[in-house]
Amino acid sequence: MHPLVELAKNAVEHYVRKGTASPLTDNEVPPEFAERAGVFVCLKVHGILRGCIGTFHPTEPTIAHETVRNAISAATCDPRFQCVRPVELDDIDYTVDVLTPPEPVNDLRELDPKRYGVIVEHGGKKGLLLPDIDGVDTVDYQISIAQQKAGIPSGTDLRIYRFEVKRYT
């Protein structure tokens, strides 16, 4: 198991069992995760999404801290799901995506749903969809899902950004 995935798993298990976040000390942060970046943590049970929360701009001092925060949020704050219960912990698979900074897209030909995630923006609303999601094979479908997530009506002029991820499982 990759160290970031192990960090996410340990954070969720500690929080679900004890009700508090376990402190992360600076000496526990490997040098490659001491930088800042947006991070998404997704939880699945038997291949079915159980929670996914993240940030596309960093809010914590390191990737490791961002991972802990978003792992706990994915387990307890995703509005689509109930909070993870202790009985579920052994069945959860974790994915941690570390995002590159978003860059503006001027032409839809700059997108590829397998390689790039997208952020759509209009009137203060933003929607994000990670790359390489099963069943999302076209740019138009990827953008439409991100729009729906943001509550932006179809046919609206959008600002579109793309990003890449380094995915850890």
Secondary structure, DSSP 8 states (H G I E B T S, - for coil): --HHHHHHHHHHHHHHHHSS-----GGGS-GGGSS---EEEEEEETTEEEEEEE-SS--SSSHHHHHHHHHHHHHHT-TTS----GGGGGGEEEEEEEE---EE-SSGGG--TTT-EEEEEETTEEEEE-SS-TT--SHHHHHHHHHHHHT--TT---EEEEE-EEEE-
